[in-house]
């Protein structure tokens, strides 16, 4: 299996996030996915920002949406590699963010949420 078509994937990813449909987002990920994010380190401090498996990712994204009910993304660019995809988007705070996704077949095996290094509150998380 090969990675999905980049722009189609980004459209599906965006639609799921903007609908706040965590299960639709999770369909793009392997059960044993590893995902890192500085926001996850704040939302779920016990993870240290490293989430392992769909259940932990679900818990993070569900809590993140609870904390950021106005979350909304706009895709700015999509970059494709051999087995990688980078989605550059703006969040509800107009902050430019990159989601780096590494594929194993048609689903994400590893992901990284990356934020500007000078933003003390990436993604607008509260608390």
VENLIN-V220334 format. One record per residue. RES is the residue in one letter. PSI is psi in whole degrees, -180 to 180 (999 if undefined). NEAR is the number of other C-alpha atoms within 12 Angstrom. Layout:
# VENLIN-V220334
res=<RES/RES>
psi=<PSI/PSI>
near=<NEAR/NEAR>
This chain:
# VENLIN-V220334
res=<X/X/X/X/X/X/X/X/X/X/X/X/X/X/X/X/X/X/X/X/X/X/X/X/X/X/X/X/X/X/X/X/X/X/X/X/X/X/X/X/X/X/X/X/X/X/X/X/X/X/X/X/X/X/X/X/X/X/X/X/X/X/X/X/X/X/X/X/X/X/X/X/X/X/X/X/X/X/X/X/X/X/X/X/X/X/X/X/X/X/X/X/X/X/X/X/X/X/X/X/X/X/X/X/X/X/X/X/X/X/X/X/X/X/X/X/X/X/X/X/X/X/X/X/X/X/X>
psi=<147/162/153/165/127/-48/-35/-43/-48/-39/-45/-44/-47/-46/-43/-44/-46/-20/-5/38/87/-41/-37/-38/-45/-24/-21/-2/145/155/-34/29/149/129/135/148/134/-26/-39/-36/-30/-40/-42/78/-32/-16/-18/17/4/117/132/115/158/-36/-43/-38/-42/-46/-43/-52/-35/-45/-39/-43/-32/-41/-26/73/-18/15/132/139/151/120/130/-37/157/129/134/137/-164/-51/20/152/134/124/116/126/163/138/-173/-17/7/26/133/125/153/134/117/118/128/125/148/100/-134/7/159/128/-33/138/155/120/124/141/161/137/-19/8/109/-13/65/143/-1/20/143/155/999>
near=<10/16/25/27/23/27/21/16/31/33/23/23/38/32/20/22/31/25/19/26/21/28/20/20/28/32/22/33/33/26/22/21/29/28/38/30/33/30/37/36/22/26/33/27/16/13/23/18/25/27/34/26/24/28/21/26/37/28/22/36/32/26/22/30/27/18/21/24/20/20/29/26/31/26/30/22/22/27/24/24/18/17/25/29/34/32/36/31/31/27/28/22/20/21/27/27/33/31/34/30/40/33/30/24/20/22/30/35/31/33/36/30/30/29/27/19/13/10/18/15/20/32/36/29/29/20/14>
